[in-house]
Structures are given as C-alpha cells and as structure tokens.
Amino acid sequence: MDITNNQVSPVIMDPAPVNNSRFGGVLSSLLPYPKQGTSSSSSKYITIPRRKPGKLDDVRSNGWLDAMKASSPTCKKLAADNSDIALEDIDSAHLSWMLKYPSALRSFEHIVNFANGKRIAIFLDYDGTLSPIVDDPDSAFMSTEMRSAVKNVAKYFPTAIISGRSRDKVYDLVGLNELYYAGSHGMDIMGPIHKSGSEDCLNYVKSTDQRKMVNLFQPAREFLPAIDKVFRALVESTKGIRGANVENHKFCTSVHYRNVEEKDWPIVAHRVRDVLKDYPGLQLTHGRKVLEVRPLIEWNKGEAVEFLLESLGLSSRNDVLAIHIGDDNSDEDAFRVLRTGNIGFGILVSSFPKETRAVYSLKDPAEVMEFLKSLVSWKEMQRHRATYQSPPYPVNSS
Ligand SMILES: O=P(O)(O)OC[C@H]1O[C@H](O[C@H]2O[C@H](CO)[C@@H](O)[C@H](O)[C@H]2O)[C@H](O)[C@@H](O)[C@@H]1O
C-alpha cells in the first residue's frame, strides 16, 4: 500500500504552530531552515495579550474525540486502530520519519561540533521526558540516575524544567535547587532575578521558594480564582466517571482520561465542554490522554523559554544555543520559538512518528538520560583539553 497516497497516515498530525520570531539567531549550518528577523525587549513582559474567547469545538463534530484518541498512541495501537495500515507501512513511515527527525544520540557528534564555543541553555519537559508515562500522575517519579544526570548538566549549562504541572509539584518531583522551574505550562516561572527593573510590574512576585529568595513571573495571576473554580466544577462533573482524575496546577487544570474506558471518553469530553461554556476566558488544549484547561492568554512554553533566556542574559547574544527536550503537544510551542527565532533546536521524545517542530528525536526518557550524560562528558572532555593543552608558561611569539 502506498501510504503517501492514502488518507490514513501512521504519522500523527498536530495543528501547525504559528510563526513567531523575537530573537537574533546564530544557527545556519545545523538547522534545515533559514535565519529570521529579530526583536527583543523586556517590556513585552509587562502586558501579556489576552486572547478573545473563541468558539469551543463541538464535541459532536468529533474534533475533541479525534484529538483524544490520537493523544498518546503507540505503533501497536496505531496498527490496531487503523486496520488498513499494514505493519510494513508503519515501519517504512517510521524510517522516513527518522530521516526527517534524526536521533539526537546518533547525531551527537554533529550537534557538539556545532555547539562548540556557544553558550548552551537546556530546557526540559518533565512527564514523558524525565519520567516515564505511568497511569497514576502522582507516581510519575524520575529515577535517581536521571536526577543525577540533570544535576550534572546543570553544573555546566543553565538548566530549566518547563512543565504542565504546577511549579511546586514539579519541584517536589525533581528536587534540585540548582535548576530554574516553570510550572503550569510556563505561567509560573521561578527564574533568575531580572536585571531590567521591570519586576515592579504586576506579573512579578518576590517569594521565598526553594529555600531562597526568588523572583516569580506569573503572567496569568488574574485567572487564579477562575482556575480554582473551574477545577472544583470539573471534579464535581467528572466524579461519576470511573478512572477520570482532575489535577489542580494552580494556573491550569488537567482532566486525565488515561484510566477511563474508551467507550466513556465522549462522556468526559461532553462534561468538560459543558463546564467550560461558563468560562469564556479559559481554553482547552490536548495533552497525552489529558485535557488541559488554561487561561486564554498569549503565553505558553515557547514564551517561557524566551523569557528565561532573556532573564539569563542570553537573549541578545549571537553565541547562544538553546535546546528544549519534550514529548508533548505543549512542547511544540518551545520547539517553534527555537526554530523560528533560530536560537536553538527542539528534540522530540517519541517512539512513534509524529508531526513536530523539533529538529531531532529521542525514543524515550532512557535516551534523554543518555543524551544528557553525553553532553556532560563532552563538556568535561573540553575542559580537560583546555587545561592540559594550554602551555604552563607564556609563549613568546617572537
Ligand atoms: O509538561 P509536562 O511536564 O509533560 O506535563 C504534562 C502533563 O503531565 C502529566 O500527565 C502526563 O503524565 C502522567 C504521568 O505519567 C500520565 O498519567 C498522563 O496520562 C500524562 O498526560 C500531568 O499529570 C499533567 O497534569 C500534565 O499536564
């Protein structure tokens, strides 16, 4: 069967991200796309545009249900769901996908050759990237080995976790003080003290979190009461659905249906939609077997990456290489910002072909750990060389 001519493709499609460039770029040889124009100013963080409420997709038109079904498939499940796709087509689709999004491990040499001499900043998603996807969100622990890999990476490169979970929850799970944390899809950022002085604006809060004085950037503070209310309404409306679970992430809330029987997914979709009708200021996005309810503002993981780079003093430099590693639809926003701003690249964590704005891929958290360890070894090797290759006495050039 020629899958290119068939309407049913084993490659999962997500809505195409929009173009949005704010940074100067340095990449050209590494990335298969051209350099774009730039502009950057910290004042943009003072007023974050609120989006106009749109129409909620009609559950009956199957928009939601299709997205729910496609939200976390495996190759085996894809084959089972689409009996007209043969297994060999899935294999060849996977192969051509791997050519388009090569393994970051296999391309490691190429990546570090390019990264040489640049300031690297690392952005990491949590679920599905640092911890394996499990049925119970409260049991999504990262391994001790992964924690130590992340800790070592942070010794050499500024490192941030950008998660859909609340900042407190993801900090409790990761437990490393040397990192920056952005929770609620970037709507709650604990970053370095911003030098521009614009911390006086409404979005900044000083707090003693992570056992030190920190600067919090919370561009969706005004939505706190609405999120709290919608969380309670969602708990109430889904409580009769076996397996449904609602999590409060402070600036957003998640309705999990991973443990709900597939025949009941339409009920989940209808109940969530009914609740959301009363909240025109909130929007719904799809994660991995999870419906995410968030404020309708122009802020996401991509904006969070830009914000952190600026806070770190890395936004107007042309020797910066930012790498974001993530597995989820929400990570596409970060991949897009790096791609369009030409300031780095995304690595998608996925074991099946998926449309993405990333440049490289890794199969699973185990490969993510290997990649992080390789980065550390490369950096240590570079330092070692710098120490032992520089002559112990001044060289007389005459
Ligand atoms: O941005 P992330 O750090 O990837 O957070 C996204 C969501 O992750 C969690 O849910 C996902 O992982 C769970 C544990 O493995 C899994 O049970 C669930 O099906 C996945 O969607 C978290 O619980 C969500 O609230 C986050 O939005």
PDBQT file of the ligand as one rigid body, heavy atoms in Angstrom, charges set to zero:
ROOT
HETATM    1  O1  LIG A 401       4.578  19.342  30.521  1.00  0.00    +0.000 OA
HETATM    2  P1  LIG A 401       4.697  18.023  31.244  1.00  0.00    +0.000 P 
HETATM    3  O2  LIG A 401       5.694  18.041  32.357  1.00  0.00    +0.000 OA
HETATM    4  O3  LIG A 401       4.950  16.888  30.285  1.00  0.00    +0.000 OA
HETATM    5  O4  LIG A 401       3.269  17.796  31.896  1.00  0.00    +0.000 OA
HETATM    6  C1  LIG A 401       2.163  17.428  31.089  1.00  0.00    +0.000 C 
HETATM    7  C2  LIG A 401       1.177  16.636  31.891  1.00  0.00    +0.000 C 
HETATM    8  O5  LIG A 401       1.935  15.623  32.529  1.00  0.00    +0.000 OA
HETATM    9  C3  LIG A 401       1.245  14.776  33.446  1.00  0.00    +0.000 C 
HETATM   10  O6  LIG A 401       0.381  13.913  32.726  1.00  0.00    +0.000 OA
HETATM   11  C4  LIG A 401       1.058  13.011  31.858  1.00  0.00    +0.000 C 
HETATM   12  O7  LIG A 401       1.877  12.128  32.638  1.00  0.00    +0.000 OA
HETATM   13  C5  LIG A 401       1.142  11.291  33.579  1.00  0.00    +0.000 C 
HETATM   14  C6  LIG A 401       2.142  10.504  34.384  1.00  0.00    +0.000 C 
HETATM   15  O8  LIG A 401       2.998   9.761  33.560  1.00  0.00    +0.000 OA
HETATM   16  C7  LIG A 401       0.176  10.397  32.783  1.00  0.00    +0.000 C 
HETATM   17  O9  LIG A 401      -0.579   9.576  33.684  1.00  0.00    +0.000 OA
HETATM   18  C8  LIG A 401      -0.774  11.287  31.971  1.00  0.00    +0.000 C 
HETATM   19  O10 LIG A 401      -1.610  10.482  31.150  1.00  0.00    +0.000 OA
HETATM   20  C9  LIG A 401       0.023  12.226  31.051  1.00  0.00    +0.000 C 
HETATM   21  O11 LIG A 401      -0.841  13.146  30.403  1.00  0.00    +0.000 OA
HETATM   22  C10 LIG A 401       0.492  15.582  34.461  1.00  0.00    +0.000 C 
HETATM   23  O12 LIG A 401      -0.222  14.738  35.321  1.00  0.00    +0.000 OA
HETATM   24  C11 LIG A 401      -0.424  16.563  33.751  1.00  0.00    +0.000 C 
HETATM   25  O13 LIG A 401      -1.147  17.307  34.687  1.00  0.00    +0.000 OA
HETATM   26  C12 LIG A 401       0.456  17.482  32.923  1.00  0.00    +0.000 C 
HETATM   27  O14 LIG A 401      -0.314  18.479  32.302  1.00  0.00    +0.000 OA
ENDROOT
TORSDOF 0
